[in-house]
Amino acid sequence: MHRPWLVFTISCSLFFLSQFYRVSNAVIAPQLLSDLSVDTKGLGLISASFFYAFALTQIPISLFLDKIGPRRMMTTLSAIGIIGAVIFSRADSITLGVTGRVLMGVGMACNLMGTYKLLTLWFSPRAFATLAGLVIWNLNNFLLVDGLDNLDPINVSKSPRQLAAPSSAFTHKIRNVGRCQANIAFAGVDLDRGPFRDYLY
């Protein structure tokens, strides 16, 4: 595969995992309520902590993405997200649950903007709009894993979750996704090195 397309595929995969983590709590809510012994208010706090961390992290990302570069930013933040997934998968209290989700939110915060930044480095400016659309289009294709009639954000977490470990507890499912994220993220560590500007057209 042409090297820029490998970069594109890896970054799109990380963006997909970001969407997975966003909605995963909607699927595993019953397990969280029982395993962490929390009420609906606690469940809401655990779920919202991801989005608070995700939103706040956009500020430093906007400052450092150009300075540090998307490869280092996405790899470093993905490592933080993996740590968060491990903590969340082992959580037995609301404190650990919130901690894990906060780290996951930080870890996933750069995947869309980082992908777009990579597009500017590896492809021609005239290809940017098309490829940016393909990033979202690829996510919609992942939604098809549960059938054409089920284009629902919850299915993007439900179907891979069931494929990963259909009979195990939510902890193992999140852990499996964390392993997948590690493989994808660190596959791009050496891949996204120059020469840049290997234009598609």
C-alpha positions in Angstrom: 0.0 0.0 0.0 1.2 3.5 -0.8 2.7 5.0 2.3 0.4 8.1 2.6 -2.6 5.7 2.4 -1.1 3.7 5.3 -0.9 6.9 7.3 -4.5 7.7 6.3 -5.8 4.2 7.3 -4.1 4.3 10.7 -5.3 7.7 11.6 -8.8 6.9 10.5 -8.7 3.8 12.7 -7.8 5.9 15.7 -10.6 8.3 15.0 -13.0 5.3 14.8 -11.8 4.2 18.2 -12.4 7.7 19.6 -16.1 7.3 18.5 -16.2 3.8 20.1 -15.1 5.2 23.5 -17.5 8.0 23.2 -20.6 5.9 23.1 -19.4 2.7 24.8 -21.0 3.6 28.1 -24.4 3.6 26.6 -23.9 -0.1 25.8 -22.3 -1.2 29.1 -24.4 1.0 31.4 -26.1 -2.0 33.1 -22.7 -3.6 33.9 -21.4 -0.3 35.2 -24.4 0.2 37.4 -23.9 -3.2 39.0 -20.1 -3.7 38.9 -19.3 -0.2 40.2 -22.3 0.0 42.6 -23.3 3.5 41.3 -26.6 5.1 40.7 -27.7 6.9 37.5 -26.1 10.1 38.8 -22.8 8.4 39.2 -23.1 6.8 35.8 -23.8 10.2 34.3 -20.6 11.6 36.0 -18.5 8.7 34.6 -19.9 9.2 31.1 -19.6 13.0 31.1 -16.0 13.0 32.4 -14.8 11.7 29.0 -16.4 14.7 27.2 -15.2 17.3 29.7 -11.6 16.0 29.4 -12.0 15.7 25.6 -13.2 19.3 25.3 -10.6 20.9 27.6 -7.8 19.1 25.8 -8.7 20.8 22.5 -7.1 24.0 23.8 -3.6 22.7 24.2 -4.0 20.6 21.1 -4.7 23.7 19.0 -1.5 25.3 20.4 0.9 22.4 20.1 -0.3 20.4 17.0 1.7 22.5 14.6 4.6 22.9 16.9 5.0 19.2 18.0 3.5 17.6 15.0 0.6 15.1 14.6 2.7 12.0 14.9 4.0 12.8 18.4 0.7 14.3 19.6 -1.4 11.4 18.5 1.0 8.7 19.7 1.5 10.4 23.1 -2.2 11.0 23.7 -3.1 7.5 22.5 -0.7 6.2 25.1 -2.6 8.2 27.7 -5.9 6.9 26.3 -4.6 3.3 26.6 -3.7 3.8 30.2 -7.2 5.2 30.8 -8.7 2.2 29.1 -6.7 -0.1 31.4 -7.7 1.8 34.5 -11.4 1.9 33.4 -11.4 -1.8 32.7 -10.1 -2.5 36.2 -12.3 0.1 38.0 -14.2 -1.1 41.0 -15.3 2.4 42.2 -16.7 5.6 40.8 -13.3 7.3 41.4 -11.4 4.9 39.2 -14.2 4.9 36.7 -14.0 8.7 36.4 -10.2 8.6 36.3 -10.2 6.1 33.5 -12.7 8.0 31.4 -10.9 11.3 31.9 -7.7 9.8 30.6 -9.6 8.2 27.7 -11.0 11.6 26.8 -7.6 13.2 26.8 -6.2 10.3 24.8 -8.9 10.5 22.1 -8.9 14.3 21.8 -6.4 14.6 19.0 -7.5 11.9 16.6 -9.8 14.0 14.3 -7.7 17.1 14.2 -4.5 15.1 14.1 -5.8 13.1 11.1 -6.7 16.3 9.3 -3.2 17.7 10.0 -1.7 14.5 8.6 -3.7 15.0 5.4 -2.1 18.4 5.0 1.4 16.9 5.3 1.0 13.8 3.1 -1.4 14.9 0.4 -2.0 17.8 -2.0 -4.1 20.8 -0.8 -6.6 20.0 -3.6 -7.1 16.5 -2.1 -7.8 17.7 1.4 -11.6 18.2 1.1 -12.1 14.8 -0.5 -10.0 13.0 2.0 -11.5 14.8 5.0 -14.9 13.6 3.7 -13.5 10.1 3.4 -12.5 10.1 7.1 -16.2 10.6 8.1 -17.3 8.3 5.3 -15.1 5.5 6.6 -16.6 5.9 10.1 -20.1 5.5 8.5 -18.9 2.3 6.9 -17.9 0.9 10.3 -21.5 1.5 11.3 -22.5 -0.9 8.7 -21.0 -3.8 10.7 -24.4 -4.2 12.4 -26.5 -4.0 9.3 -27.8 -1.3 6.9 -30.9 -0.8 9.0 -29.0 0.0 12.2 -27.0 3.2 11.4 -27.1 4.2 15.1 -24.1 5.6 17.0 -24.6 2.9 19.7 -24.1 0.2 17.2 -20.6 1.5 16.5 -19.7 0.4 20.0 -22.1 -2.5 20.4 -21.1 -4.6 17.4 -17.2 -4.4 17.9 -17.8 -4.9 21.6 -19.7 -8.1 21.0 -17.2 -9.3 18.4 -14.3 -8.6 20.8 -15.6 -10.7 23.7 -19.2 -11.6 23.4 -19.6 -13.4 26.7 -17.1 -11.6 29.0 -17.6 -8.7 31.4 -17.3 -5.1 30.2 -13.8 -4.9 31.7 -12.4 -7.4 29.2 -14.1 -5.7 26.3 -12.6 -2.3 27.1 -9.2 -4.0 27.6 -9.4 -5.7 24.2 -10.2 -2.3 22.6 -7.2 -0.8 24.4 -4.9 -3.5 23.0 -6.3 -2.8 19.6 -5.6 0.9 20.0 -2.1 0.2 21.1 -1.3 -1.8 18.0 -2.8 0.8 15.7 -1.2 3.8 17.4 2.3 2.5 17.6 2.2 1.1 14.1 2.2 4.8 13.0 5.2 5.8 15.1 7.8 5.2 12.4 5.4 5.3 9.5 4.6 9.0 9.8 8.1 10.2 9.1 9.2 12.1 6.0 9.4 12.6 3.2 6.1 14.5 3.3 4.3 15.9 0.3 4.0 12.6 -1.4 1.0 14.0 -3.2 -2.0 11.8 -4.2 -2.7 14.1 -7.1 
